[in-house]
Amino acid sequence: MKHIFKRSTLAAIAATTFFLGATSQAADYPSKAISIVVGYPAGGSVDLTARVLGEALSERLGQTVVVENLGGAGGTIGANKVARAKADGYTLLVGSTNEMVIAGMINSAVSYEGLKDFTPVGMIAAQPMMLVASRETGVENAAQYLEKLKAGKAGDYTFGSSGVGTALHLAGEMINESTQTSAEHIPYRGVSPLLTDLVSGQLNYGVFVMSSGLPHVKSGKVVALGVTESQRSLAAPDIPALSETPGFDKVDINVWFGLYGPAGLPDEVTATLRAALDDVLQQDQFREKLAASGATLYKPGMDAEKFQVAETEKYARLVKLAKIERQ
């Protein structure tokens, strides 16, 4: 007996076969190693978060989790790779504020959109930034900083960050706005040259992520004036929040980290990853490792999409305030 199929029938069979195959793969997830992409070199705060998370997820999911560092262009090269990856759950991204929210606002070369081209699995943690002073300034606390800048004029004082449009730069602009002062921003290519100019006194102030700034505070190279979150960090409870000082009341900003997959991640895969992440966030060992770097973990089940929408609005305002033109 001959079976004659119309083209539409063949297409329907092919679609059904593909759907059943994809469903089967999702149900078996994960059945092989998972790659977590980090858009920065090894050793930074994003990399640290990814490695601690990867170890915990590997144990929870029963599969190898490999961290792949793909640094360059402020984290956007790594993010772009994941945005274009197959949506099967085997290529994920630990993304941060810079590449997931800010980059697209200031760089026309960024070809992905933070929510449109990714599936947010969940938020992991956040680190405060810290405002530090060169010892050459003689400034020991936030009140003295404010007094000195109020007495000066535009251009008298400078603050450095790791680059134009980074979360560190925009934290400095938030400090300017809150205190109604005008420290001039000086962009650097990384922490090392920034620190060199702070130690020598060529730069007055700097903004660091806590994990990279705290060692230099403890060594006495720079003076910590305060952290940028609204409360003190458990990793350094002796350093006040800037908002404790009158004039800095509106300062509340941090660098955050989330877990993402490509857009269109199957529901079953997303659910598996979210359940695993929620479990990991409650593990004492995981919490202790990240807390030691100054991070505060987010609560399991947090709405990552809603959070990112709010963060996008906040940073859009700060980019406008800093008068950063989209290049």
C-alpha positions, 0 to 999 in steps of 0.5 A: 500500500502506498502512502501519499503525504501532502507537503503540509502533512510532511511539515506537520510530521516534521514539526511534531518530531522536532517538538517531541525530540526537543521535549525529550532532550529537555526532560533529560536535562542535563545529560552533559557538561554545562558551560558558564560564560563569563565576559571578563578575565579570571580573578574578577568579581564576576568570575569569582561568582561564576566559579563558586556557582559552577561548583555548587550547580555541578554538585546539585545537577550531577554534571560537570560545569565549566567556566569559560572566560571570554573577556573583552568589550566590557563583558559584551563579547561573552554575553553576545556568545550566549545570546547567539547560542543554542537555547538548550541550557548547555551554554549559560551566562553569569552576567553583571550590571555592565553588560546586561543593562548599561552597555546597550545604552552607551554602545551602538555596537552591542547587538543584543538586548538584555531581556529580549535576547536572554532568558533570566534564570535568576539573580545570584548576588550583589556587591557594594562599591566603595568610595576611597580617597588617596592618602594625599588628600588627607580625607578620612571620612565622607563628611570631610570629603563633602566639606572639601568638595563643597569648598572647591569648584568644578574641576578641583577634584577627580574620581577614577573608575574602570571606564566610561559608563561602567557601574563604578563611573555611574556610582560616582555620578550618583554621589555627585548628584546626591551631594551636589558636588562635581568631582571630575570623572577620570576613566582607567583601563582597570584597577591597577593603573587607577590604584597607582594614581591614587597611591601617588596622589595624581588622582584624588578619589576612586570607586572600586567594587568591594572585592577589588578595593577592600584589600587595598584599604586593609593594606593602607594604600587608600582610605575607605570613605564608605560603601555605596549600598544603603547598609554596611557590608557584613564583610567590612562592618567597620566601613560605614555606608555613605548614606549614613552621612548627611548629604549622601542620603540618595546613594544606594547602588551596587554591582549585581550578578545573575544567571542567564540562558539564551532567549527561548530556553525550554520551560523544563530546562528553565525550571530545572535551573531555577530550582537548582539555583534556589537550592544553591542560594540556601546552601551555607557553604555557598553563602559563606564563600560569596559573603567573604568577598563582600557579596549579599545573596538575593533571596530564592525565587526573586523575579529577575525580569522585574528586577532588571526592568527596574535597574534599566530605568535607574541606569538610563537616568544615570547615563543621562545625568552623566551626559554619556553619548551613545557611540 
